[in-house]
Amino acid sequence: MKFVTIIEDRVYEFLVRQHSREWVVVRDGLPLQTDCVPLDEGSFSLLVNGKSYFIRLVKNKDGIDVTIGQKRQFIRVRDESEQLLEKFGFRSNESNHAGKIQVPIPGLLTRLFVKPGDKVEKGTKLAILEAMKMENEISSPVTGTVTHCHISEGTAVEKGELILELKL
């Protein structure tokens, strides 16, 4: 399985696969000699290229807190399915800010159905985004009032741009 990890804003690509009873780990195209022995829940003795490490892993909703010896780091890990969803402009609901409506994929904002002061219900059609010759409907994820429209009809937009804001 292929993973991308982000450690202190640096991106690393890992390929992990099982070969017989051993695990093969490749980081950024270079094979690593590894051996890992579980000690207890979340603690491991890890040997990487002949160097020994004691590590402790604690999973949280955004990634993994890793303690190696006395040094603690936060690591965000994305598997192949998360990478694919992100590539096509999709994010999990946990990462969305409910009152901020952002462009999910690059395209052309062809229609805006609301203006500041409009009250909207969850599921209300807010805008139409044309991307790759398809019309994509952008609906409200929450009930609220439109406070600000940042982009007007006919504007080319990039993924992540703020379209409008709602007061919950």
Residue frames as qw, qx, qy, qz and C-alpha x, y, z in Angstrom:
[[0.000, 0.890, 0.455, 0.000, 0.00, 0.00, 0.00],
 [0.409, 0.384, -0.001, 0.828, 1.21, 3.49, -0.84],
 [0.334, -0.806, -0.406, 0.272, 1.13, 6.23, 1.81],
 [0.290, 0.625, -0.078, 0.721, 2.00, 9.90, 1.87],
 [0.534, -0.620, -0.423, 0.388, 3.08, 11.32, 5.23],
 [0.138, 0.817, -0.031, 0.559, 3.51, 14.93, 6.20],
 [0.708, -0.464, -0.286, 0.449, 6.07, 15.51, 8.95],
 [0.290, -0.648, -0.016, 0.704, 6.82, 19.11, 9.91],
 [0.429, 0.772, 0.002, -0.469, 5.51, 20.33, 6.51],
 [0.062, 0.482, -0.787, -0.379, 7.77, 17.89, 4.63],
 [0.876, 0.187, 0.034, -0.443, 6.09, 15.31, 2.42],
 [0.169, -0.391, 0.897, 0.119, 7.39, 11.73, 2.27],
 [0.806, 0.164, -0.279, -0.497, 6.07, 8.93, 0.08],
 [0.361, -0.339, 0.853, -0.161, 6.10, 5.40, 1.50],
 [0.759, 0.119, -0.490, -0.413, 5.35, 2.09, -0.15],
 [0.396, -0.341, 0.773, -0.359, 4.70, -0.72, 2.31],
 [0.828, 0.130, -0.363, -0.407, 4.14, -4.32, 1.24],
 [0.733, -0.402, 0.530, -0.146, 4.48, -7.74, 2.76],
 [0.602, 0.491, -0.613, -0.144, 6.95, -10.18, 1.25],
 [0.591, -0.046, -0.785, 0.182, 6.69, -13.66, 2.79],
 [0.520, -0.667, -0.496, 0.196, 6.73, -12.93, 6.53],
 [0.412, -0.296, -0.069, 0.859, 8.70, -9.70, 6.21],
 [0.218, 0.901, 0.326, -0.184, 7.53, -6.18, 5.48],
 [0.552, 0.185, 0.240, 0.777, 9.25, -4.18, 2.75],
 [0.040, -0.895, -0.265, 0.357, 9.29, -0.40, 3.25],
 [0.527, 0.300, 0.271, 0.748, 10.37, 2.01, 0.50],
 [0.104, -0.832, -0.261, 0.479, 10.67, 5.76, 1.29],
 [0.239, 0.852, -0.178, -0.430, 10.88, 8.18, -1.61],
 [0.772, 0.544, -0.307, -0.118, 12.04, 5.32, -3.87],
 [0.233, 0.543, -0.757, 0.280, 14.77, 4.04, -1.52],
 [0.795, -0.284, -0.524, -0.109, 14.31, 0.67, 0.25],
 [0.280, -0.651, 0.492, -0.505, 14.69, 0.65, 4.03],
 [0.530, -0.002, -0.835, 0.147, 15.80, -2.37, 6.05],
 [0.444, -0.446, 0.208, -0.749, 13.25, -2.55, 8.83],
 [0.464, -0.193, -0.856, 0.124, 12.27, -4.76, 11.71],
 [0.354, -0.430, 0.132, -0.820, 9.50, -3.92, 14.14],
 [0.385, -0.190, -0.877, 0.215, 8.58, -5.67, 17.37],
 [0.421, -0.665, -0.214, -0.579, 5.40, -4.67, 19.23],
 [0.207, 0.199, -0.719, 0.633, 6.04, -4.12, 22.95],
 [0.105, 0.446, 0.756, -0.468, 2.57, -3.16, 24.16],
 [0.286, 0.786, 0.547, 0.026, -0.45, -1.18, 22.92],
 [0.231, 0.969, 0.054, 0.069, 1.01, 1.56, 20.70],
 [0.292, -0.807, 0.491, 0.148, 4.68, 0.95, 21.66],
 [0.929, 0.361, -0.016, 0.081, 7.26, -0.65, 19.37],
 [0.497, -0.564, 0.464, 0.469, 10.94, -1.43, 19.09],
 [0.679, 0.724, 0.099, -0.077, 11.90, -0.40, 15.57],
 [0.575, -0.374, 0.465, 0.559, 15.10, -1.15, 13.70],
 [0.557, 0.815, 0.132, -0.093, 15.68, 0.96, 10.54],
 [0.611, 0.688, -0.300, 0.253, 18.85, 0.44, 8.50],
 [0.691, 0.073, -0.530, 0.486, 20.62, -0.96, 11.57],
 [0.002, 0.287, -0.364, 0.886, 19.61, 1.90, 13.92],
 [0.286, -0.413, -0.852, 0.146, 17.34, 1.09, 16.88],
 [0.207, -0.316, 0.026, -0.925, 14.39, 3.26, 18.00],
 [0.012, -0.395, -0.841, 0.369, 11.74, 3.03, 20.72],
 [0.166, -0.188, -0.303, -0.919, 8.51, 4.52, 19.37],
 [0.153, 0.417, 0.766, -0.465, 5.07, 5.19, 20.77],
 [0.074, -0.233, -0.552, -0.797, 2.08, 5.90, 18.51],
 [0.165, 0.460, 0.653, -0.579, -1.13, 7.63, 19.57],
 [0.128, 0.387, 0.657, 0.634, -3.76, 8.02, 16.87],
 [0.151, 0.486, 0.404, -0.760, -6.03, 11.08, 16.84],
 [0.563, 0.651, 0.468, -0.202, -8.62, 12.32, 14.33],
 [0.352, 0.891, -0.176, -0.228, -6.11, 14.30, 12.22],
 [0.567, 0.586, -0.570, 0.105, -3.15, 11.91, 12.22],
 [0.882, -0.249, -0.339, 0.213, -0.72, 10.24, 14.59],
 [0.243, -0.884, 0.358, -0.174, 1.29, 11.64, 17.51],
 [0.906, 0.172, -0.302, 0.242, 4.63, 9.84, 17.36],
 [0.397, -0.843, 0.359, -0.050, 7.18, 9.82, 20.17],
 [0.859, 0.324, -0.294, 0.265, 10.63, 8.58, 19.18],
 [0.519, 0.039, -0.467, 0.715, 12.82, 8.43, 22.26],
 [0.148, -0.528, -0.459, 0.699, 12.11, 11.81, 23.88],
 [0.070, 0.191, -0.296, -0.933, 11.11, 13.66, 20.69],
 [0.391, 0.502, 0.722, -0.271, 7.43, 14.04, 19.86],
 [0.063, 0.173, -0.466, -0.866, 6.09, 14.78, 16.37],
 [0.624, 0.419, 0.434, -0.497, 2.71, 14.92, 14.71],
 [0.123, -0.158, 0.798, 0.568, 2.40, 12.95, 11.48],
 [0.661, 0.387, 0.172, -0.619, -0.47, 13.16, 9.03],
 [0.288, -0.122, 0.898, 0.311, -0.85, 9.98, 6.99],
 [0.644, 0.405, 0.006, -0.649, -2.92, 9.72, 3.82],
 [0.604, -0.003, 0.781, 0.163, -3.53, 6.35, 2.21],
 [0.195, 0.069, 0.683, 0.701, -4.17, 5.82, -1.52],
 [0.002, -0.675, -0.712, -0.194, -7.95, 6.39, -1.28],
 [0.202, -0.836, -0.239, 0.452, -7.52, 9.67, 0.65],
 [0.284, -0.384, 0.407, 0.779, -4.92, 10.83, -1.88],
 [0.146, 0.316, 0.756, 0.555, -7.28, 10.05, -4.76],
 [0.086, -0.810, -0.577, 0.054, -10.20, 11.88, -3.13],
 [0.265, -0.746, -0.003, 0.610, -7.99, 14.89, -2.44],
 [0.313, -0.109, 0.578, 0.746, -6.66, 14.85, -6.02],
 [0.017, 0.484, 0.704, 0.519, -10.22, 15.18, -7.32],
 [0.101, -0.408, 0.031, -0.907, -11.07, 17.97, -4.88],
 [0.685, -0.525, -0.398, -0.313, -13.01, 16.07, -2.24],
 [0.068, 0.403, -0.661, 0.630, -12.40, 16.43, 1.47],
 [0.334, -0.373, -0.847, 0.177, -13.87, 14.66, 4.46],
 [0.267, -0.816, -0.364, -0.362, -16.63, 16.53, 6.31],
 [0.657, -0.601, -0.202, 0.409, -14.32, 16.86, 9.31],
 [0.502, -0.125, 0.140, 0.844, -12.00, 19.16, 7.38],
 [0.066, 0.604, 0.436, 0.663, -14.75, 21.47, 6.09],
 [0.031, -0.163, -0.419, 0.893, -15.63, 24.69, 7.91],
 [0.184, 0.546, 0.815, -0.066, -19.45, 24.61, 7.99],
 [0.139, 0.854, 0.297, -0.404, -20.06, 28.35, 7.48],
 [0.009, 0.668, -0.462, -0.583, -17.44, 28.84, 4.78],
 [0.839, 0.412, 0.345, -0.084, -18.45, 27.55, 1.38],
 [0.202, -0.628, 0.573, 0.487, -15.37, 26.80, -0.72],
 [0.674, 0.497, -0.378, -0.394, -14.82, 25.68, -4.29],
 [0.873, -0.242, 0.422, -0.045, -14.40, 21.87, -4.25],
 [0.730, 0.115, 0.466, 0.486, -12.70, 21.66, -7.69],
 [0.109, -0.369, 0.249, 0.889, -11.33, 24.21, -10.18],
 [0.282, 0.517, 0.757, 0.284, -13.85, 25.51, -12.71],
 [0.028, -0.269, -0.200, -0.942, -16.14, 28.36, -13.69],
 [0.111, 0.398, 0.691, -0.593, -18.79, 29.67, -11.28],
 [0.024, 0.279, 0.634, 0.721, -21.64, 29.98, -13.77],
 [0.408, -0.606, -0.411, -0.546, -24.56, 30.66, -11.43],
 [0.134, 0.031, -0.660, 0.739, -25.04, 32.01, -7.91],
 [0.317, -0.533, -0.706, -0.342, -28.51, 31.49, -6.43],
 [0.466, -0.728, -0.429, 0.262, -28.14, 33.50, -3.20],
 [0.231, 0.679, -0.113, 0.687, -27.12, 36.97, -2.02],
 [0.205, 0.075, -0.628, 0.747, -26.16, 38.44, 1.37],
 [0.421, -0.060, 0.299, -0.854, -29.11, 38.38, 3.76],
 [0.743, 0.008, -0.481, -0.464, -30.73, 35.29, 2.23],
 [0.608, -0.342, 0.633, -0.338, -31.69, 32.56, 4.67],
 [0.600, 0.310, -0.678, -0.289, -30.83, 29.04, 3.49],
 [0.883, -0.288, 0.252, -0.271, -31.68, 25.57, 4.73],
 [0.433, -0.387, 0.785, 0.216, -29.33, 22.61, 4.73],
 [0.533, 0.255, 0.769, 0.243, -29.30, 21.25, 1.17],
 [0.333, 0.861, 0.190, -0.334, -30.33, 24.56, -0.48],
 [0.723, 0.403, 0.234, 0.510, -28.76, 25.02, -3.92],
 [0.296, -0.780, 0.001, 0.551, -26.20, 27.85, -3.57],
 [0.143, 0.729, -0.431, -0.512, -24.29, 27.83, -6.86],
 [0.928, 0.334, 0.161, 0.036, -23.42, 25.98, -10.05],
 [0.267, -0.699, 0.558, 0.358, -19.79, 25.26, -10.82],
 [0.855, 0.498, -0.077, -0.119, -18.87, 24.14, -14.33],
 [0.306, -0.643, 0.687, 0.145, -15.86, 21.85, -14.41],
 [0.210, -0.168, 0.909, 0.318, -14.73, 19.48, -17.16],
 [0.328, -0.084, -0.568, -0.751, -17.91, 20.25, -19.16],
 [0.400, -0.447, -0.800, 0.015, -20.12, 19.17, -16.25],
 [0.278, -0.633, 0.040, -0.722, -22.34, 21.30, -14.05],
 [0.475, -0.138, -0.758, 0.426, -21.74, 20.67, -10.35],
 [0.388, -0.760, -0.267, -0.448, -24.31, 21.85, -7.84],
 [0.296, 0.172, -0.610, 0.715, -22.94, 23.36, -4.64],
 [0.517, -0.629, -0.472, -0.338, -25.44, 22.98, -1.80],
 [0.245, -0.690, 0.376, -0.568, -25.47, 24.37, 1.72],
 [0.509, 0.043, -0.828, 0.231, -24.09, 21.93, 4.31],
 [0.176, -0.309, -0.671, 0.651, -25.94, 23.81, 7.08],
 [0.033, -0.840, -0.508, -0.188, -28.91, 26.07, 7.82],
 [0.412, -0.445, -0.131, 0.784, -27.95, 29.74, 8.12],
 [0.257, 0.922, 0.195, -0.213, -27.90, 33.23, 6.63],
 [0.700, 0.410, 0.103, 0.576, -25.65, 34.34, 3.78],
 [0.349, -0.812, -0.092, 0.458, -23.34, 37.04, 5.16],
 [0.008, -0.750, 0.403, 0.524, -20.93, 37.61, 2.28],
 [0.872, 0.429, 0.221, 0.085, -20.49, 36.54, -1.37],
 [0.435, -0.629, 0.394, 0.510, -16.82, 36.55, -2.36],
 [0.251, -0.106, 0.739, 0.616, -17.12, 35.46, -6.00],
 [0.518, 0.443, 0.109, -0.724, -19.53, 36.63, -8.70],
 [0.829, 0.363, 0.420, -0.066, -21.07, 34.68, -11.58],
 [0.666, 0.736, -0.070, 0.100, -18.79, 34.09, -14.56],
 [0.157, -0.832, 0.526, -0.084, -15.61, 33.93, -12.47],
 [0.788, 0.245, -0.552, 0.117, -12.95, 31.26, -13.00],
 [0.576, -0.689, 0.304, -0.317, -12.13, 29.73, -9.61],
 [0.406, 0.400, -0.802, 0.176, -9.47, 27.48, -8.11],
 [0.709, -0.335, -0.619, 0.035, -9.98, 24.66, -5.63],
 [0.510, -0.339, -0.493, 0.618, -10.33, 25.98, -2.07],
 [0.026, 0.253, 0.052, 0.966, -11.38, 29.55, -2.98],
 [0.092, 0.377, 0.688, -0.614, -14.04, 30.97, -0.70],
 [0.011, 0.467, 0.654, 0.595, -17.36, 31.42, -2.55],
 [0.354, -0.634, -0.133, -0.674, -19.54, 32.68, 0.28],
 [0.147, 0.103, -0.778, 0.602, -19.97, 32.70, 4.03],
 [0.526, -0.527, -0.535, -0.399, -22.95, 31.69, 6.15],
 [0.200, -0.378, 0.565, -0.706, -23.79, 32.73, 9.69],
 [0.368, -0.165, -0.915, -0.028, -25.08, 29.66, 11.50]]
